[in-house]
C-alpha cells in the first residue's frame, strides 16, 4: 500500500513541473477575451457544448504553443541566467516529454475544433503552425512580438466563429477585438523582452529592444497599447456594449498607464508586476465588465 501513497506526491510534482513549463496561469491573457467574444456573439447564452469546447481549444492551443516554445528555446534558456532554471534546462522535464505534450495538446485542440464547426476544424492546423512558428521568428525578425500578439489575437475571432459557424459581417466586432488583443500582447511582450536585450544582442536574436534600444522599445510599447485600447473601445461600440463595459475600459486604461508608469525610469525591477499582475487583471476586468452588460444591464448583441 505504501507505493501508491508515495507515488501521489511524485505525480503531483510531475504535474506541477508541466504546468510551470507551459505557464498554465498565463491562460488568463487569452481566455477571458475569447470568452467575452463568445458571450457577445451569443447574447450571453452560448450552448454548453460550445462553451466547453472553446475553453478546451484555447487552453490546449496555448499549451501546445508554450511547450513547443520551451522545446525550441531549450539551449537559449540554458545559456540565459534569467531562464536557466526553467524545467527543461534543469532536467525536470525532458525535451522528448515536452514534444510529447505538444503532440497531445495539439491533438486535443484539433478535436475541440472538430466539435465546434467545419471552419474551425479546417483552420486548426494552420493555427497551430502559426502558434508554434512564433518560437523561431525572433531568429530573423525584430517584430516577433507582433507575431505573438497575433497568435493570441486569434482567440476572440475563433470563439466568435465557433458561435456563428461561418464567416460573415458579424465578424467585424471580434476582428477589432482581436487587433486590440494582438497589440496589447505585443506591447507587453516588448516590455518583457527588455530584460534580455543584452543577452539577445550577444546571441544574434532579434527584438524591438535590440533594434531600438530600451528607450525606443518603451515608446513602441506605449504606441501599441494606445492601439490596443482603441481596439477594446471599438469592440464595445460594434457589439454594442454599454456602461458596464465602459467602466471596465476605464479600469483597463488605468492598468495600461500603471505598467508604463512603473517602467518610466527604465527601471525593470517592477517588470513582473507590469507584465503579469497588471495585464492579468486587465483581461479579467474587461471580461467582467462585458459580462455585467450582458447579464446585468441587459445589453443585447
N, C-alpha and C positions, 0 to 999 in steps of 0.2 A: 504493500500500500504506500510505502514511502516514496517510490519512484514517481507516480503520477503527481503527488503533492509537490515534490521537488521540481517537477517539470513545469508546473504552473508559473512560478516566478520567471523561469527561463523563457517561456512563451511570451509572458508579459514584457520582458525586457527586449525580446526579439521584435515584438510589435512596436514597442516604443522606438527602437532603432529605425525601423522602416518608416514610421510616422514622422520622425525627425528628418530622415533622409529627404522626404518629399515635402517637408514643411506643411503638414496637413492643416495646421491652424491658419495658414495663409489662404485657404479657400475662402476666407472672409472677404477677400478682394473681389473675386468674380461672381461668386454665388449669389450675394444679395442683389446685384444688378440683373442677373439672369432671372431671378425670381420676380423682381419688380416688373421686368418686361413681360414675363408670362402672365402675371396677375393683371397688368394693364391690358394685355391682349384679350383676356377673357372676362373683363369687367369684374375681376376679383373672384371668379368662380371657375377655376380650372378643374378638369376631371382629376380624380385621384391618380389614375394611371399616368396621365401627362405630367402631373406634378412630380410624381415619384421618379419617372424616367428622366426628366430634366435634371433633377438633383443628382441622380446617378451619373448622367452623362457629364455634367460639369465637374464633379469630383473625380471621376475616372480619367477624363481628358487631362485635367491638371496633374493628377498623379503620374500618368504616363509621361507627360512632358517633363516634370521635375525629376523623375527617376532617370530619364534619358539624359537630362542636363547634368546630373551628378555623375553619370557614367562617362559622358563625353568630356567632362572637365576634371576627371579624377587626377590627372597628372598636374594640371594647373593648381587644383585645390591643395595637393600635397606640397607644392612649392611655395604657396602663399601663406605667410604666417597667420593671416586672418582666418583662413579656411582649412588649415592643415589638420584640424581636429574634427572635420566632418566625417561622416560614417564610413565612407569608402577609404579615404587616406589612413584612418586609424584602425581599419580592419574589422569594424563592427558589421559591415555589410560588404560582401564581395562584389566585384564588378559583374560577375555572372548572375548573382542574385538580383542586382539592380536591373539588368537587362530582362530577367525573368519577370520582374514587376512591370516593366514597360509593356511586355507582351500581354500579361494578364490584364492590366488596367486598360490597355488599348483594345483588347477583345471585349471587355465589359462596355467600353464606350461605344463600339460598333453595335453591340447588342442593344444598348439603350437607344441608339439612333434608329435601329430597325423597328423598335417598338413605338417610335414617335411618328414618323412619316416616311414615305419613299424618298422624298427630297433629302431628309436628314440622313438617311442611310447612304444615298449616293455621295453626299458631301462628307461623310465621316472620315474616310481615308485621306482625302486631300487636307482636311482639317488637322488630322493627326500629323501629317507630313509637315504642315506649316508650324505646328506647335513644337515639334522636335527639331526642325531646322534652325530654330532660334539659337540653339546651343552652338552653332557653327558661324553665325552671322558676325559675331564680334571678331572673328579672324580676318574679316575683309572689309567691314563697314562700320563707320562711326555711328551710324543710325540704327544700330542693333536695338536700341531702346524702343524705337517705334515698331520694330518687328514684334517685340514682346508685348507692347501695348495693343497692337492689332490682334495678337493671339487672344488676349483677354477680352478685347472689344467685340470679338465674335460671339461671346456668350449671350448677351441680350438679344442679338439678331437671331441666333439659332433658337433661343427659347421662344421668341415670337413666331418664328417659322414653324416650330413644333406645334404651336396652338392653331395656326392658320392652315398648316399642311401644304401651303403653296406660296409662291411669290406673288405679291400683289401691292396695290398702292398703300395699304396699311403699313408696309414695311419701312416707310419713311421715318416713322417715330423711333423704332428700335435702331435704325441706321444712325440717326442723330445721337441716340444714347450710346451706341457702340463707338462713335467717334469721340464722344465725351470720355468714355471709359478708356479708350486707347490712348488719348493724350494725357489723361490723368495718370495712368500706369507708366507711360513713357517718361512723364515728368518726375515721378518719384523714383523711377529706376535711374534716371540721370543723377539725381541726388545721391542715391545709394552707391553708384559707381564712382563717386568722388573719393571714396575710401581707398580704391585700388588704382588711382591714377598713376602712381609711381610704378607699381608692380606691372600694370598693363603696358606701360610705356617700355619697360625693360624687356618684356616678353613679346613685343610686337603685336599686341592686341589693340583693337580699335574701340573707342568710345567717345562720347561727347567731351568728357573731361580731358581725355588725352589730346583731342584735336583742338579744343578751345581753351583749355586751362580751367582751373577751378572757378574763377570769376565768370568766364563765359558760360560755363555749364550751369551756374546758378541763374543767370539771366535766361538761358534757354528753358530751364525747368519752369521758371515763372511764366514764360510765354505759353508753354504747353498747358500749364494749369489754368491760364486765362481761357484758352480754347476749351479745356475740359469743362469749366464752369458754364461756358456758353452752351456746350452740348447738353449738360444736365438741364439747363433752363429751357432749351429748345424742345427736349423731350416732354417736359411738363406742359408746354404750350400746344404741342401736337396731339397729345393723348385725348383731351386735356386733363390736367390735374389742377387742384385748387390751392386753398390757403394752407392746408396741412403740408403739402409738398413744398410750398414757398417757405414755410418755417424751417423745414429740413434743409432746403438750399441755403438758407441763412447760416445754419449751423455748419454746413459743408464749406461755405466760404470762409468762415472763421477758422476752420481746421486747416484749410489750404494756406491761409495767411499765417497761421501759427507755425506750420512746419518751415516756412520760409523765414519767419522771424527768428526761429531757433537757430537757423544757419546763417543769419545775416552777416555775421562777422567771419564767415568762412571757418567757423569752429565746428568740427564734425563730431564732437563729443556727444551731441544730442541726436545723432543720426538714427538711433534705434527708435527713439520717441517720435521723431519726424516720420520715419519710414513705416513702422508697424502700428504704433498706437494711434497716431493721428489719422492715418489712411484707413485702418481697420474701423475706427469709429465713424469715419466719413461714410463708408459704404453702408454701415448699419443704420446711420441716421437717415440717409436718403431713402433706404428701403422702408424704414419705419414710417417716414413721412408720407411716402406713396401709399402705404397700407392705410394710414389714417384717412387719406382722401377716399380710398376705395371702399373702406368698411365703416368709417365713422361719419364723414361728411357726405357720403353717398355720391361721389363723382363717378360718372359712367364713362367708359372709353368708347 
